Amino acid sequence: MTRNTKINLMLLAAVAALAVLPLALGLGDHKKEPFTGSDSEAETAITELKPDYEPWFSPLYEPPSGEIESALFALQAALGTGVLAYYFGLRRGRRQGERRALERETDSALSGAAAKSAAERD
């Protein structure tokens, strides 16, 4: 196995552990909604600490349901992932293109030098 394959397998195992461990250990079982977002957790904590607190502003758009909010979040995550994947793919493609161009230059220089030495021998 190559070094990159080992690293990829270790990263995959770490991601799987991060996804499965909270469920397996029962984290959040004592809550009504165990895996809510940090925004709602903060709102709950603030209202418990200071019940008369009023927010400074309200959101520009409030989705009508939690499913739509989740879908918009997933869309945002997918778009961000697509942009990052495009960027890294572009960088890798450029690096490979530069490497191939350098190899072609060295090959042509070597073949030119070989042809020149053969002509000098004649």
C-alpha positions in Angstrom: 0.0 0.0 0.0 1.3 3.4 -0.8 1.7 6.2 1.7 -1.2 8.2 0.3 -3.5 5.2 0.4 -2.7 4.7 4.1 -3.3 8.3 4.9 -6.6 8.3 3.0 -7.8 5.2 4.9 -6.8 6.7 8.2 -8.8 9.9 7.4 -11.8 7.8 6.3 -11.7 5.9 9.5 -11.5 9.1 11.5 -14.5 10.6 9.7 -16.5 7.4 10.2 -15.6 7.4 13.9 -16.7 11.1 14.2 -20.0 10.3 12.6 -20.7 7.0 14.5 -19.3 7.7 18.0 -21.9 10.3 19.1 -24.7 8.0 18.1 -23.1 4.9 19.6 -22.3 6.6 22.9 -25.8 8.1 23.2 -24.7 11.7 23.3 -27.7 14.0 23.4 -30.2 11.3 24.6 -31.4 13.5 27.4 -32.5 16.3 25.1 -35.7 16.8 23.3 -33.9 17.4 20.0 -30.5 15.8 20.4 -28.6 17.2 17.4 -29.8 20.7 16.8 -27.6 23.4 15.4 -25.5 25.7 17.5 -27.8 28.7 16.7 -30.7 27.1 18.4 -28.5 25.9 21.3 -27.3 29.5 21.8 -30.8 30.9 21.7 -31.9 28.4 24.3 -29.0 29.2 26.6 -29.6 33.0 26.3 -33.3 32.7 27.1 -32.5 30.6 30.1 -29.9 33.0 31.4 -31.7 36.3 30.5 -35.4 35.8 29.7 -36.0 39.5 28.9 -33.2 39.6 26.2 -34.3 41.0 22.9 -32.2 40.2 19.7 -30.5 43.1 18.0 -31.9 42.2 14.6 -34.0 39.5 12.8 -33.0 37.3 9.9 -33.6 38.6 6.4 -35.3 35.4 5.4 -36.9 32.9 7.7 -37.6 29.5 6.0 -41.1 28.2 6.5 -40.0 24.9 7.9 -36.9 23.1 9.2 -36.8 20.8 6.1 -36.4 23.8 3.8 -33.7 25.3 6.2 -31.8 22.0 6.1 -32.1 21.8 2.3 -30.7 25.3 1.9 -27.9 24.5 4.2 -27.1 21.3 2.2 -27.2 23.4 -1.0 -24.8 25.9 0.5 -22.5 23.1 1.6 -22.6 21.4 -1.8 -21.8 24.7 -3.6 -18.9 25.3 -1.3 -17.6 21.8 -1.8 -17.9 22.2 -5.6 -15.9 25.4 -5.6 -13.2 23.9 -3.5 -13.0 20.7 -5.6 -12.8 22.8 -8.8 -10.0 24.9 -7.3 -7.9 21.9 -6.1 -8.5 20.1 -9.4 -7.4 23.1 -11.4 -4.2 23.4 -9.3 -3.5 19.7 -9.8 -4.1 19.9 -13.5 -1.8 22.9 -13.9 0.9 21.2 -11.9 0.7 18.1 -14.0 0.7 20.2 -17.2 3.8 22.0 -16.1 5.5 18.7 -15.2 4.7 17.3 -18.7 5.9 20.4 -20.4 9.2 20.2 -18.5 9.6 16.5 -19.4 9.0 17.3 -23.0 11.6 20.1 -22.9 14.2 17.8 -21.3 13.4 15.0 -23.7 13.8 17.3 -26.7 17.0 18.7 -25.3 18.4 15.2 -24.7 17.4 14.0 -28.2 18.9 17.2 -29.7 22.1 16.6 -27.9 22.2 13.0 -29.0 21.6 14.0 -32.6 24.3 16.6 -32.4 26.9 14.2 -30.9 26.0 11.6 -33.7 26.6 14.3 -36.3 29.9 15.2 -34.8 31.1 11.6 -34.9 30.4 11.4 -38.7 
